[in-house]
């Protein structure tokens, strides 16, 4: 007896989405295969999604743009990609479309497909509880289901009668509760006689460009003060590595830093503390139980606009999940080599309370997210 075929469209816009989507593809494929379906995936996919068999129609990095002003320069290309996806899936309708994060790109695409009788899911809630709350109505119009990573998000959607399931976070399922520092150092070929600072300025071009100068200057001062410290970094691709190397060559040419390709988790685990771009990576570092300082910079005009729109006390995920200042945050003009140095020194000396908060966050988010998400999608696929 031949298997019934299912085609699922899926679009991720950056590294964190690639991680979530790859896990979802794996768990959903297993679940649907067991139910007698032959399932295929296509869309905008990163390397992890492609490794799970997802066909990619466009390079995922084309969607990885952050900041209002930065998007403007890429807008024609982004609109072209979205138009081509609409046309492709209208001619070749999938049984379901899943947008993974990237709400500015995905919600419009999801709405169009939903209006054409294709079921849609948005995986990772936009930060509508933080700014532009009226976007909840756009989400409601665009999706049949929201899969939320954070527990407080479901309560927000329930107020507006938007179907939502809290599924937890894939990273909390993947990362062990205790970190083996020595194993991570061995995996990277690092000597255990030194202590290491992880330098992680993000996966987007704009993040690396804006954060690397300050990060490298802070490393220069740290190396002078603490000769036993060494520096390590993980880069998502050769472009980001070249940009980071360029910053260190210019601002901290004497700093001894080692670069690793796509080994961010080992780099985090091997470190004593982390200077890090705010984003999903801060949550990963929290789950690995590493003291950190979360940093972010926008281009001036983007920041001018954002600071008038955003109404939250914190911008980093560990602080948002805990609803308290678990880790220090340095934003825009607050971020200098000196403030970063002081914050890092402080977290290295006083981290007990921070590390306990990380354990609490881990327990809260460890919900078997892939299975929960796959179950919710399976139910939606078979709902009348």
N, C-alpha and C positions, 0 to 999 in steps of 0.2 A: 504494500500500500504506500503510495507516494506521500511525502510530507507536504502540508499546506505551506505556501511561501508567504513570508512577511517581509516588507521592506520598511526600514526605519531611517528617516532622515535625521541627521544630528550635526549641530554646529557648535564648535568651541572656539574661543577667541584668544586663549593664551595658555601658558604652561599649567596653571592651576586647574583650568577647565579640562585640559588634556588628561590630567591625573584622574579627575572625577569621572570623566566620560569613559576612559579606558576601563575603569573598574565596573562602571554601569554596563558597558557593552559585554564584558565578560560574564557578569552575573545574569544579565537579561538573556544572553544567548543560551546559557546553561538551562535557565528556567523554561524558556520557550522550546528548546530542543526536547526537553523531557516531556513537554506537553504535546509533542508531535509536530512542531513547526520548524521550518527551515528559514532562518532569519538572516537578512543581510543589512549592512549599514553603509550609508554614504553621506557625504556632506563636506564640512570643513574640519579637518582632523589633524591633530598633532602626531608626533612619532609614536606615542604610547597607544593612541587610538588605532593608528595604522597597524601596529604590531598585533592588535586584537582583530584585524581583518577589515577595518573600516576603510572604504574607498574615499579618498579625498579629492574634491573637485577644485579646491583652491588652497594655497599655502596659508596655514593658520596664522603665521606671523603678520600677514597683511591686516588682520583684524586687531592686533595687539597695539592699540593706540590709547594713551591716557591723557586727559586734560582737554579742556574745551577748545583752546586755541590750536593745540597740536592736531586735533581731529580735522580742523578746517582744511589744512593742507592736503589731507588724505581723503577728504570727503568725496570727490568725484570717483575715485577708485572704489571706496566702500559702497557707494550707491550703485556702481556698476556691478559689483559682486552680488549685492543683494538682489538687484533686478534679474541677473542671470540665474540665481538660485530660484527665485519666484517662477520664472519662465520654465526652468528645467523641471521643477516639481509639479507645476501645473500640467505639463505634458506627460510627466511620468510620476503620477501621484504616489507618495508613500502611504503606508497605513497609519503612520504616526510621525510627527516631527518633534524632536527634543532640542530646545535651545539651552546650551550650558553656559550660564552667566552671560557676559557681553550683552546686557539688556538693551543698550541703545541700538545695537545692530539686530539683535534677535527678536525683540518684542514686535517690531513692525513686520518682520518676516513671519512670525507666528500668527499675528492677526490676519495677515493676507491669506495664509494657508487655512486658518480656522474658518474664515469667511467662505472658503472654497471647499468646505466640508472635510477638511483633514484635521484629525485630532492633534492637539499640541500640548506639550509639557514644557514648563520652564524650570530648569534645575539650577538652584542657587538663587535665592530671592534677591532682587535689587535692594539697595539700601533705602527703601522708601520710608522706613521708620525714622530715617536720619534727615532726609531732605526731599523736597518735592513729593509730599505724601499723596498728592492727588494722582500720582502715577499709578496708585493702586487700581484706579478705574481702567487705566490702559492695560495693566496686567490682567484684570478681569476680562476685558474684551479680547485679549490676545490668546489666553490659555484656557485649557480645560482643567489643568492641574499645576500647582506650584509645589516643588519639592524643596523644602527649607532645611538648611544645614544647622540653624541655630534655634534653640527652643523658644525664645521669645518672639520669633517671627510668626509662628503659627497663630499665636494669640492676636497679633495685629491683623492678619488676614481674616480670621474668624469674625472680627468686628464688621468686616465689609462683605461677608458671605462669599469669599473667594475660596474655592476648594484648595486645600493646602495640607500637606503631610510633612511633619517633622521627621527626617530620616537619620539625623546625626551626620557625622563627617567621616568620609572614607579614611582620611589620615589617622583618625583616632582608632580605627579598626586595624590599620596596617602597622602602626608604630607600637612596639612593646611598652609596657608601663615603666620598665627600667631600661636605661641606656647602658650599653657596654662600650665605654669610652676606649678601652684598650683595643677591642676588636675593630672599632672604626679607625683608630690610628694605624693599626696593622694593615687594614684594607687600603689605606692611602699611602702606606710606606713611610709613615712619620715616626720620628724617634720619640719614645715616651719620656725622655729626659727633659723635654721642653714643654712649655704651655703654649697653647695656640689661640689666637683670636681669629674668628671667622669674619670675613669681609664679604657681605652679600648685598650689593647695591641694586638688586632687582633683575627682572628678565626683560623689561622693556627698554628700548633705546633711550627714551626720554629720562627714565629713572637712572640709568647708568650715567648718562651725560650730566645730570644735575647733582647726583649724590657722590660720584667717584672723587671729584676734587676734595670735598670735605673729608670723606673716608680716608683717602690717601694721606692727607695732612695730619689727621688724627693718628694714623699708624706711624708716621714719622716721629711724632712726639712720644708715642708709647714705646717705640723701639729705643729711643734715647733714654727714657726713664727706666725701662725694664729690659735689659739686654737678653734675659732668658726667654722673652716672649718671641714667638714666631707668628707669621700671618699666613692664612690659607683662604682660598676663595674657590667657589664653584660657579661655572659659567654655563648658560644654557646652550650657547653655540659659539662659533668662532668670531662672529661679529661682536657679540657682547664682550668676549675675552679681549679682543683687540682694543675695544674702547676703554676697558678697565686698565689694560696694560699701558695705554697711552696716557691715562691720567696719572698712574704711578710714575711713569717715566718723567712726566712734567713736574709733578708736585712732591714726589717722594722717591727720588731715584735711588737712594741708599737703602730703602726698605727691602728686606728679604721676604718675598711673598711667593707662595706656590699656587699654581692654578690647576684646577681639576675640571674635567668635562663631565657635566651631568651627574655629579656625585654630591649634590647639596646635602643630602641626609647624612652621609658619612662625614662631610665637612662640619656640619652642625654638631654631630655627636662627638667628634674628636676635639672640639673646642672647649675652652674655659668660659668664653663669653662671645657674644655676637653683636656686630653692628649691622643692621639689617633694614632694608626697605620695607615699609609697611605694606601689608598684603597677606595673602595666604601663607607665605613663608613664615610670618611671625607666629601663626598658629602651629605650623609644623615644628618650629623651634620650641614652642611651649610644650608640645607633646613629647619632644625629645628631652625636655626638662633642662633647658639651657638659659642662663641669664642673658638678657639682651637689652639693647636700646633700639626702639623702633623709630625710624626716621622717614621723613618725606619732604619733597620739594616739588612745587609746580612752577611752570613759567609764570612770571609776574601777573599777566593779565588773567590767566586761568585761576590763580589763587585769589585775585581781587574779586572775581565772580563767585568762586566757591565759598569763600568765607562769609558771604552775605546770604548764602542759600542753605548751608549746612548747620543743623541745630543739634549737635551731639556733644557730650562731654569728652569723648575719646574717639580716636580714629583707628586704633590698632585692634585686631580681632581678639587677642587675649583679654584686653580691657573691656571690650564690648560684651564678650561672653560672660565675664565675671561681674560686669557692671561695677567695676572699681578700678583704681589705678594699680594694676598688678605690675606693669612694666613702664619704664619711663618713655615718653614720647617727645620727639623734637621735630617741630614742623616749621617749614619755611625759614624765616629769619632767626628763629630760635636755634637752628642747627648751624653750629660752627665747629671747627676742630676742637676748640676749648670746651664747649658745652658737651660735645660728644665724649671727649676724654674724661671729663668729670663724671658724667653719667655712667660710663663703662667702669671706671674705677669703683664707683659706689656699688654697682650691681655685683661686681666681683667680690667685694668685701661683705656685702649684706644681702644674701640671696635666699635665706631659709624660708621666709614668708612667701617670697615669689615662687619658689619651687613647690611649696605645698599648694599654692593656688593653681599651679600647672597640673598637679595630680587631680585636683577637683575638676578642672576643665576637661581633662582626659576622660574621667569617669562619666561626666555629663554628656560628652559627645560620642562616646563609644556605644553605638546603637546598631551595629551591623548595617551600615548605611547602604551598601550596594544591594544587599538582599531586600532591605526595606523599600528602596527606590524601585527595584525590579518588580517587586510584588505590586506596588502602587500602579506602575505602568502596565503590568499584565492585566490588572483589574480594569484599567481604563480602556485598554485595547478591546476587551471583551464585554464592555458595558454597552447597552443599547443606546 
